[in-house]
């Protein structure tokens, strides 16, 4: 039986991460001459974390790890999500045999569910079908296949990209800051942007020092690196990289710019 959900309704829970922060401990190992025992026993230093974030040298952030549980998102978003390789994923199987108990659950924009178009059936008859109709027909076809004993690993080939996925996601703080910079941007596809912002809000609540200033690239950099691809809603409000470079050149001497260009 078809179970329908709409985008923006996905659920994200923080399973682990936050609380005790280890970034400052990791940073101390690089510069401290104290014994290992003393470094590990050091009290937490917010100042060290802030210095790391401000410096841009963020390797120490990789020692704080976060686990998320995700449900209510489509396979469209799953495909975009796993492009982030500096992460770990365990995704609910679409292959394991569940004896017909697997839910046929879809997630799609409401506009797509309600959009109708005339189609020509294989026998030549015409029918007007909505996105919801197509999902319902696929669900019925899938159930019929299960009733006939066809394996789910074969039937799943005709499941839509709207099929819901569930997953556990693991990322360290360094990878998360990079992921937020891209996927919180207004140019990101709306469903994965919804996922990113929900993850970011959980991270800010669990570890505010690590994620102070986190967000899309414009928040972290102070300018938009999209340049000509800048989102229309941001144009005139946030300078592009090209505009920021122009301002920089206007306030730097030619001698200083030449030295930087030559690496002196």
C-alpha positions in Angstrom: 0.0 0.0 0.0 1.4 3.4 -1.0 2.5 5.7 1.8 2.9 9.3 0.7 5.0 12.0 2.2 6.0 15.4 0.9 9.4 17.0 0.9 10.4 19.3 3.8 8.8 16.7 6.2 12.0 14.6 6.7 13.2 13.7 10.1 16.8 14.1 11.5 17.9 13.0 14.9 21.4 13.5 16.4 22.5 10.1 17.7 25.9 11.0 19.0 28.2 14.0 19.0 28.6 17.2 21.0 29.0 17.3 24.7 32.7 16.7 25.4 34.7 18.4 22.6 38.0 16.9 21.5 39.2 19.4 18.9 41.1 21.4 21.5 42.8 18.2 22.9 43.8 17.2 19.3 45.2 20.7 18.7 47.3 20.6 21.9 49.1 17.5 20.6 50.6 19.5 17.8 52.1 22.4 19.8 52.4 21.3 23.4 55.6 20.0 25.1 53.7 18.7 28.0 53.2 14.9 28.7 50.5 13.0 27.0 48.7 12.6 30.4 48.8 16.3 31.1 47.4 17.1 27.6 44.6 14.6 27.9 43.7 15.9 31.4 43.6 19.6 30.3 40.4 21.4 30.8 38.4 22.3 27.7 39.5 25.5 25.9 36.9 27.4 23.9 39.7 29.8 22.9 41.7 27.1 21.2 38.6 26.0 19.2 37.9 29.6 18.2 41.5 30.0 17.1 41.3 26.9 14.9 38.1 28.0 13.3 39.5 31.5 12.6 42.8 30.3 11.3 41.3 28.0 8.7 43.6 25.1 9.8 40.9 22.7 10.7 42.5 19.3 10.8 41.9 19.1 14.6 38.2 19.3 13.9 38.3 15.8 12.5 38.5 14.4 16.0 34.9 15.3 16.9 32.5 13.0 15.2 28.7 13.2 14.8 26.1 10.5 14.0 22.7 11.3 12.6 19.6 9.2 12.0 17.7 10.3 8.9 14.2 9.3 7.6 11.6 10.8 5.3 13.9 11.8 2.5 13.8 10.5 -1.1 16.4 8.6 -3.1 16.9 11.8 -5.1 18.4 13.3 -1.9 20.3 10.1 -1.1 22.1 10.3 -4.5 23.2 13.9 -3.7 24.1 13.0 -0.1 26.6 10.2 -0.9 28.6 12.5 -3.2 30.1 13.7 0.1 32.8 11.1 0.4 34.3 12.2 3.7 31.5 10.6 5.6 30.1 7.2 6.5 26.7 5.9 5.5 24.5 2.9 6.4 21.4 2.9 4.3 18.3 0.8 4.7 18.5 -2.1 2.3 16.1 -2.3 -0.7 17.2 -5.8 -1.3 16.5 -7.8 1.9 13.5 -10.0 1.6 10.8 -8.9 4.1 8.0 -11.3 3.1 5.9 -8.5 1.6 6.1 -6.4 4.7 8.2 -3.6 3.2 6.4 -0.3 3.0 6.1 1.3 -0.4 6.8 4.9 0.9 7.4 7.8 -1.4 8.6 11.4 -0.8 8.0 14.0 -3.4 7.0 17.7 -3.8 3.2 18.2 -3.5 3.2 19.9 -6.9 4.5 16.8 -8.6 2.0 14.6 -6.7 -0.8 16.7 -8.0 0.4 17.4 -11.5 -1.6 15.5 -14.2 -0.7 14.8 -17.8 -2.3 12.7 -20.6 -0.4 9.6 -21.4 -0.8 6.8 -24.0 -1.0 3.3 -22.7 0.6 0.4 -24.5 -2.8 -0.7 -25.9 -3.3 2.7 -27.5 -5.8 4.0 -24.9 -5.2 7.4 -23.4 -5.4 8.2 -19.7 -4.8 11.3 -17.6 -2.6 10.4 -14.7 -1.2 12.5 -11.8 2.2 11.9 -10.1 0.2 10.3 -7.3 -1.5 7.9 -9.7 1.9 6.8 -11.1 3.2 6.1 -7.6 0.1 4.2 -6.7 0.2 2.1 -9.9 3.9 1.3 -9.2 3.0 0.3 -5.7 0.2 -2.0 -6.9 2.6 -3.6 -9.5 5.2 -4.1 -6.8 2.8 -5.8 -4.4 1.6 -8.1 -7.3 5.2 -9.1 -7.9 5.7 -9.9 -4.2 2.5 -12.0 -4.3 3.9 -13.9 -7.3 7.2 -14.6 -5.4 9.4 -12.3 -7.4 12.5 -11.2 -5.4 12.6 -7.7 -4.0 16.1 -7.2 -5.3 14.6 -7.4 -8.9 11.3 -5.6 -8.2 13.1 -2.6 -6.8 14.5 -1.7 -10.2 11.2 0.0 -11.1 10.8 1.8 -7.8 10.8 5.6 -8.4 13.5 8.0 -7.2 10.8 9.3 -4.8 11.2 6.1 -2.8 12.0 7.0 0.9 15.3 6.0 2.3 16.5 5.7 5.9 20.1 6.0 6.9 22.7 6.6 9.6 25.2 9.3 8.6 28.5 9.8 10.3 30.7 12.9 9.7 33.4 14.7 11.6 33.1 18.4 12.3 35.6 19.3 9.5 33.6 17.4 6.9 30.3 18.9 8.3 31.5 22.5 8.0 32.4 21.8 4.3 29.1 20.0 3.7 27.1 22.8 5.3 28.9 25.4 3.1 27.6 23.7 0.0 24.3 22.2 0.9 22.9 25.1 3.1 23.3 27.4 0.1 20.2 28.7 -1.6 21.4 27.1 -4.8 21.2 23.6 -3.3 18.2 21.5 -4.3 15.5 22.2 -1.8 15.2 18.7 -0.2 18.9 18.3 0.5 19.0 21.9 1.7 16.2 21.0 4.2 18.3 18.1 5.4 21.5 20.2 5.8 19.8 22.9 7.8 18.2 20.4 10.1 21.6 18.8 10.7 23.2 22.2 11.3 20.6 23.3 13.9 21.2 20.0 15.8 25.0 20.6 15.6 24.8 24.2 16.8 22.7 23.0 19.8 25.0 20.1 20.6 28.3 21.8 20.0 27.9 25.6 19.6 31.6 26.4 19.8 32.5 24.0 16.9 29.7 25.4 14.7 29.8 29.1 15.5 29.6 30.8 12.1 28.7 27.6 10.3 26.4 27.7 7.3 26.5 28.3 3.6 29.7 29.6 2.0 28.6 33.2 2.1 28.3 32.9 5.9 31.7 31.2 6.4 33.6 33.2 3.8 31.9 36.6 3.8 31.3 36.5 0.1 29.5 34.2 -2.4 31.9 32.0 -4.5 29.1 31.2 -6.9 29.9 34.4 -8.9 27.6 34.4 -12.0 25.6 31.5 -10.6 24.7 33.4 -7.4 21.1 32.8 -6.4 18.8 35.6 -7.4 17.6 36.1 -3.8 21.2 36.9 -2.8 22.0 39.3 -5.6 22.6 42.8 -4.4 22.8 41.7 -0.7 25.9 39.5 -0.7 29.0 40.3 -2.7 30.3 37.6 -5.1 33.9 36.5 -5.0 34.7 38.7 -8.0 33.2 41.7 -6.3 35.1 41.0 -3.1 38.4 40.7 -5.1 37.6 44.0 -6.8 37.2 45.7 -3.3 40.4 44.1 -2.1 42.3 45.4 -5.0 41.0 48.9 -4.4 42.3 48.8 -0.8 45.7 47.2 -1.4 48.7 48.8 -2.8 50.0 47.5 -6.2 53.3 46.6 -4.5 51.6 44.4 -2.0 49.4 42.7 -4.6 52.5 42.0 -6.7 54.4 40.5 -3.8 51.5 38.2 -3.0 51.2 37.2 -6.7 54.9 36.3 -6.8 54.8 34.5 -3.4 57.0 36.9 -1.5 
